[in-house]
Amino acid sequence: MRNKLIAIASGALLSACLAGCTPAEVRETQTAIDAIGEVTLDSQDAITEANAKYDALSEELKEQVENHPALEAANERIAEILHSEIEVQIGKADELGFDYFSRYYDMNKVESAKTAAQEAIESSNEDEYANVYYALKNANREFAAYIDEERANSYSAPTNDGDHPFAVNAEEFPQNGSLRPLTKLDSSYPLEVSLAEPKTADGLPYLAYIMSDSNGNFNRVYSYNYEIKEIETVEINVQDGSGEIKRAFVNSQLVLSHFNGGSPDETHAKFQNQSYLLKTASGELALVIPDLKGGDFYIPYVL
């Protein structure tokens, strides 16, 4: 019995000795490695901390870090994840660059971060993966925020990524029906814009500006044939429904011809000024006509 107790005590003392003999910095390193757990993109800080603790050890102490293989595996996995995420961010930078509003943005920060990311990938410089990833991600975030703000401040919305990003598909513009202003206007403006399809298969559709007196009684009609022409991007000002003047971009011009409204007058001459079609930020199709009182902005008419 006495010998058994001595053996138990000796084992306990040996275990305590072994634990106590492991240097504190080695134990801290092993704990840091264990704390990594399953490797995800969010593991970067934990892996960096574990690497720093391991690298600070002497060569002799490094040999005592029993879970060092787990750290090596974590480094390999985070490199794979970062490589993939860097490629995603490079693609995002390219995608944002196609947006119309990108032409107004100072691209130096994005291009610099993108170039650094591409160089790190091409040279397999894993030590730089984290730095270039977060630099490009932050640059893209600022870039995207700028585009979002520009879109929010624009009355018109892009419809495609081509050379005419604000063009309206002519087939979307109805050939029958009527358009009305967003808000009630005085009798200096059309009460409504009436649309009619061509009378013949090879004819042009019709558009009529319906004018009224102050009581809303029709008193004159300015009728035209029209075509929709695609043009280079033009920046204009549009008065929205709340009366605020907002910037807009257009690529679809309404070209009028064959006036059918009697003798030309001053109002007819004003209608000859360029009118445009656009898609609003809310997705509405709008015809915008020049302000008939001489303001440097356009008035939208919608279905």
N, C-alpha and C positions, 0 to 999 in steps of 0.2 A: 504493500500500500504506500509505504514511504517512498519507494523508488518511483512509483507511478506519479505521485505528486511532484517529485523532483523533475520528472520528464516534462510534465505539463508546464511547470513553471519555467523550465529552460526554453521550451518552445515559444512561450509568450515573450520571454525576454529577447529571444532571437528575432522574433517578428518586430518587436518594438525597436530593436536595434537597427534592423534593416530599414524600417520606415524612417527612423530618426537619422540614419546615416545618409539618406538621399538628400542632396543639397536642396535648399529651398527654391533656388532658381530653376532647378530641373522640375520640381513638383509644380511650380507655377506654369512652366511651359507645357507640361502634360495636361494640366487643367485647362489651359487656354486652347489646346488642340481638341480636347474632349468637348469644349463648349461650341465648337463649330457646328457639329451635328450634320444634318443633311444640307448639302451645298446648293444654294440658290443665289440669285443675283444679290440678295440682301445679306449674304454671308461675307461680303467683301471686307467689311471692317473687322469681323472676327478673325478672318484668315490673315489679314494684315497684322493684327495684334499678335497672333500666334507666330507668324514668321519673324516678327521683330524680336520676340522673346527667344526664339530658337537661334536666330542669327547672333544674338548677344552672348550666347554661351561659348565657352572655350571648346576646342575640338574634343577634349576629354569628356566634358560634361554632355556634349551633344550625343555621345555614344550611350549615355544613360537614359536618353529620352526614348522610352519603349514604344510610344505611339507615333513616332516620327513618320512611319509609312502612311499613317492616316493624314498627316499634314501634306505629304507629297501628293497623295490622291486628291486632296481638297484643292491644292494649287492647280493640278491638271484640269480638274472639273471646272473651276472658276474661270480658267483661261478659255475653255471651250464655250462656256456661257457668254463670256464677254466678247469673244470673237463673233458669235452669232448676233449679239445685241448691237455691236458696232456696225455690222452689215445692215441691220434694221435702221439704225440712225442715219447711215449714209443714204439709204433708199429714201428715208423721210426727207432728208435735206434736198434730194433731187426732186421729190414730189412737190415740196413747198416751192421750189424754184420755178415750177411750171405755172404757178398761180399768177394771174395778171398783176396783182398788187405787189409781187416780189420785185418788180422793176423799180419801185420807189424806195426799196429797203437797202441800207448799207450792208452789202453782203460780205464785207471783209472778215468779220468774226466767224461767220458760218463757213466760208471757203477755207479759212485758215484751219479751223477745227476739223473740217472734212478732209483736208489734205493730210493733216497729222494722223488722222484715223486710218486713212488709206495706206500711208507709209508704214504704220505699225502693223497692219494686217499683212501687207506684202512682204515685210521683213520678218514676220513672226516674232516681233518684239513683245513678248508677253509681259515684260516688266512695265510696259507703257499702256497696256490694254485698258486698265482701269482709268488712268488719267485721260486718255483720248476719248474714251467712252463718255465719261461724265462731262468733259468739255464740249463734245459735240451735242450731247443730249441737252445741255443747258442752252447752247446756241440755237438749237432747233426750237426749244421751248419759247425763247424770246422772239424768234422768227415767226412762229405760229401765232403768238399773241399779237404781234404787229399786224399780220394778215387779218386776224379776227377783228381787230379794231377798225382796220380800213374797210372791211366788209360792212361792219356795223354802221360806219359813217357814210356809206354809199347808198344812194337811193336804188341803184340798179345792182343786180347780182350777175356774176358770170354764169354763162350757160354751157360753156365747153372750155377745153384747154387748147384750142386751136389758135390760128392767127387772128380770128375775129371772136374773142372770148365772150362778148356781150350780144352776139347776133341772135335774133329771134327767128325761129323757123317760120317761114311765110305761111306754111300750112296751119300753124297754130292761130293765126289771125283770122277771126271769123269773117265770112263773106256775107253774112246776114245778121241782123240784130242792131243794137245801138250801144253806144258808149256814153257814159255820163261823168262829169267831173267828180272828184273825190268829195268836194265840199260845195255848198251852194254858192254860186258866183252871181255877179250882177249881169245885166242884160248886154254888157259889152262883149260877153263871151258866149259861145254856142251853148244853148240849153242842153243839146245832145249832139252826138255824131252818129248819123245813121249809115249803116253798111248794107250793100246789096251786091249780089253775085252778078257776073257778066251776063249780058243778054244773049250772047252767042258763044259758041264753043271756043272761038279764037279771040274773044273780046277781053277787055279788062274789067275788073270789078269796080263798083262805084262807092263813093264816099260823099256824104252830104253833111255840111255844118248847118245845123238848124238854129237860126237866130230867133229871138223873141223880144217882145217889149217887156217893160218892168212888171207886167201882170202875168208873164209867162205865156202870152199868146204869140204863136208863130207869126213872124212878119217878113222873114226872108230866108231863102235857102241857097247856100253856096255848094253846088254839086260838081264833083270831078270824077274822072277815072283816076286810078292810082296803080302804082307798082311799088313793090318793096325791093329796095336795092341794098346790097351788102357793101359797106364802106369800111375804111380804116377807122380805128377807134377814135371817137371824139369825146371830149370831156365837156359836159354841160352842167348847168344848175337847174334843179327841179324844185318846185314848191310842193311840199308834201301836204297830207291832209290836215296837219295842224298849223300850216302856214309857214313852217320852217323851210329855209332854203338849204337844200342838200346837194352835194356833188353826185353826179351820175355819169356813167360811161355808156356809150351806144355804138353799135355797129350796123344797125338796120335803119335805113332812111326811107321815109314815105315820100315817093315822088308823084306829084299831082300833074294831071294833064287834062285837056279838053274841058275847060270850064263851061258849065251848063247853067249858070245862075243869073243870066241876064247881063246887064252892063257891068263891066268891072268897076270897082270902086276901091276906096282905101282899105276896107276890110279884106276884100279879095286879095289885094297886094300883100297884106300881112299873112294871109293863108299860104301864099306862095313861098314864104320863108320855110326853111327846112323844119320838118317835123320828123319824129323818130318813134320807133317801137323799142320797148325794153321790157325786161322781166324785173319786177321789184324784188327786194330782199325777201318779201313774204311769198313770192312765187306768182304774183298777179301779172298778167300781161297788160301793159299800159301803152296807150298812144299819148305822146307828149307833144303839145303844140306850143309855139312861141307865145309869150305873154302879149296879148293884144293891146295892152296899155303901154308897151314899150319897156317893160322891165327886162333885166338881163337874166331871165330864167324861163322855164317851160312849165306848162300846166298839164298835169296828167288827166287823161280820161280812161276809165276802165269799164269793163262789162258790169 
